[in-house]
């Protein structure tokens, strides 16, 4: 069973994730209206690229935009959550061992103690985000069961991985569940709101080009993010 979920099922999950993300990007671009969204873009490429780069860059920096600065506490929670989700699995020491043994890939690995801290940050911030959806009427009215499920899918690999690493109860069971939950998240990304992994960049590039070309960007230094 372990060989199956770490072999064929893992490859299927990665392929599904990659193909699904590519499809999302293609559908997003094809869904743009040539008259409303892409007019003049091909004639003002430098302004468009500058606007796109600014848009992505400032939204990836904590408090880099006015919207982030308007909600400082929420911004900190969101960035801790996303940083932990992206950074931890990429540079986890145990994952690096697998990469070296199977594919000969050598990446920098973070200390296990730091991985523990980041994992706990992901779990804690996920809980805060869940409570926020329940407690705040303005957020609760927009929340659906789908949103709760997506949040659980995103955090489950961290809970199971933490329990497996610290050998809580049956560590082999938690390890199997950790691998399965990670594969579930990869498959869920193209099928759910987790697709914002790629759609975030699509929308930020589009808006950046829009403001860089059509909304005064050619006459000024660009939008004051």
C-alpha positions in Angstrom: 0.0 0.0 0.0 2.8 2.4 1.0 4.6 1.7 -2.3 1.5 2.5 -4.3 0.7 5.8 -2.6 4.3 6.9 -2.8 4.7 5.7 -6.4 1.9 5.6 -9.0 -0.6 7.6 -6.9 2.0 10.3 -6.2 2.9 10.6 -9.9 -0.8 10.8 -10.8 -1.3 13.6 -8.2 1.6 15.7 -9.5 0.5 15.2 -13.1 -3.1 16.1 -12.3 -1.9 19.2 -10.4 0.4 20.4 -13.2 -2.0 19.7 -16.0 -4.9 21.2 -14.0 -3.0 24.4 -13.3 -2.0 24.8 -17.0 -5.6 24.3 -18.0 -6.7 27.1 -15.6 -4.1 29.5 -17.0 -5.2 28.7 -20.6 -8.9 29.1 -19.7 -8.2 32.4 -17.9 -6.4 33.9 -20.9 -9.0 32.6 -23.3 -11.8 34.1 -21.1 -10.4 37.6 -21.4 -12.4 39.9 -23.7 -10.2 41.2 -26.5 -12.1 44.5 -26.6 -12.3 45.2 -22.9 -9.3 43.4 -21.4 -6.5 43.2 -24.0 -7.0 46.3 -26.2 -3.6 48.1 -26.7 -1.7 45.5 -24.8 0.3 44.4 -27.8 1.2 48.0 -28.7 2.3 49.1 -25.2 4.2 46.0 -24.0 6.8 47.8 -21.8 4.1 49.7 -19.9 2.1 46.5 -19.5 5.0 44.4 -18.3 6.0 47.1 -15.8 2.4 47.3 -14.5 2.2 43.5 -14.2 5.5 43.2 -12.4 4.5 46.0 -9.9 1.1 44.3 -9.3 2.6 40.9 -8.5 5.5 42.2 -6.5 3.6 44.5 -4.1 0.9 42.0 -3.5 3.5 39.4 -2.6 5.0 41.6 0.1 3.4 41.9 3.5 1.9 45.4 3.8 3.1 46.2 0.3 -0.4 47.4 -0.8 -2.9 49.7 0.7 -5.4 46.9 1.1 -2.8 44.9 3.2 -2.0 48.0 5.3 -5.7 48.6 5.9 -6.0 45.2 7.7 -2.6 44.7 9.5 -3.7 41.8 11.8 -5.4 39.9 9.0 -2.5 40.5 6.7 -0.1 39.0 9.2 -2.3 35.9 9.6 -2.7 35.5 5.8 1.0 35.8 5.1 2.1 33.5 7.9 -0.4 30.9 6.7 0.6 31.1 3.0 4.3 31.3 3.8 4.2 28.2 5.9 2.1 26.3 3.4 4.6 27.0 0.5 7.9 27.2 2.3 7.7 24.2 4.7 7.0 21.4 2.2 9.5 22.7 -0.3 12.4 22.8 2.1 11.5 20.2 4.8 14.5 18.1 5.5 12.5 14.8 5.2 11.3 15.9 1.8 14.8 16.7 0.7 16.0 13.2 1.6 13.3 11.8 -0.7 14.3 14.1 -3.5 18.0 13.2 -3.2 17.3 9.4 -3.0 14.8 9.3 -5.9 15.8 12.0 -8.3 19.2 13.2 -7.2 17.8 16.7 -6.5 19.7 18.7 -3.9 17.9 21.7 -2.3 18.5 23.7 0.8 16.8 22.1 3.8 15.5 24.0 6.9 16.1 22.7 10.4 13.5 20.4 11.9 12.9 22.9 14.7 12.0 25.7 12.2 9.8 23.3 10.3 7.9 22.6 13.6 7.4 26.3 14.2 6.2 26.9 10.7 3.9 23.9 10.8 2.3 25.1 14.1 1.9 28.6 12.5 0.0 27.0 9.6 -2.3 25.1 12.0 -2.8 28.1 14.3 -3.5 30.6 11.5 -5.8 28.1 9.8 -7.8 27.8 13.0 -8.0 31.6 13.2 -9.2 31.8 9.6 -11.8 29.2 10.4 -13.0 31.0 13.5 -13.1 34.3 11.6 -15.4 32.7 9.0 -17.7 31.6 11.8 -17.5 34.7 14.1 -17.6 37.6 11.7 -21.1 38.1 10.2 -19.6 39.9 7.1 -17.4 36.9 6.4 -19.9 34.2 7.6 -22.5 35.3 5.1 -20.1 34.7 2.2 -18.7 31.4 3.5 -19.9 28.1 2.3 -19.2 24.5 3.3 -16.8 24.3 0.3 -14.7 27.0 2.0 -14.4 25.0 5.2 -13.5 21.8 3.3 -10.8 23.6 1.3 -9.2 25.0 4.4 -9.2 21.5 6.1 -7.7 19.9 2.9 -4.9 22.6 3.0 -4.0 22.1 6.6 -4.4 18.3 6.9 -0.9 17.5 5.5 0.6 19.6 8.2 -1.3 18.1 11.1 -0.6 14.6 9.9 3.0 15.3 9.1 3.6 16.9 12.6 2.0 13.8 14.3 4.0 11.4 12.1 7.4 13.2 12.7 6.8 13.3 16.5 5.7 9.6 16.5 2.4 10.3 18.2 0.6 6.9 18.7 0.9 4.9 15.4 3.5 7.0 13.4 3.2 4.7 10.4 -0.6 5.4 10.2 0.0 9.2 10.4 2.8 8.9 7.7 0.4 7.1 5.3 -2.3 9.7 6.1 0.2 12.5 5.6 1.1 11.3 2.1 -2.5 10.7 1.1 -3.6 14.1 2.4 -0.7 15.8 0.5 -1.9 14.0 -2.7 -5.4 15.0 -2.0 -4.4 18.7 -1.7 -2.5 18.4 -5.1 -5.6 17.0 -6.7 -7.9 19.5 -5.0 -6.0 22.5 -6.2 -7.3 22.5 -9.8 -10.7 21.4 -8.7 -11.4 24.0 -6.0 -10.7 27.5 -4.8 -7.2 26.4 -4.1 -6.7 27.1 -7.8 -5.9 30.6 -6.7 -2.3 29.2 -6.5 -2.2 30.1 -10.2 -5.2 32.4 -10.6 -3.7 34.9 -8.2 -0.9 35.5 -10.6 -3.2 35.5 -13.6 -5.5 38.2 -12.0 -2.6 40.3 -10.7 -0.8 40.3 -14.1 -4.1 41.2 -15.8 -4.9 44.0 -13.4 -1.3 45.2 -13.4 -1.3 45.4 -17.2 -4.7 47.1 -17.1 -3.5 49.9 -14.8 -0.1 50.1 -16.5 -1.6 50.7 -19.9 -5.2 51.9 -19.8 -5.7 53.7 -16.5 -3.0 56.3 -16.3 0.0 54.1 -16.0 1.5 55.5 -19.2 1.3 59.1 -17.8 2.6 58.4 -14.3 4.9 56.1 -12.3 2.2 53.6 -12.0 -0.6 52.8 -9.4 0.4 53.5 -5.8 -0.2 50.0 -4.5 
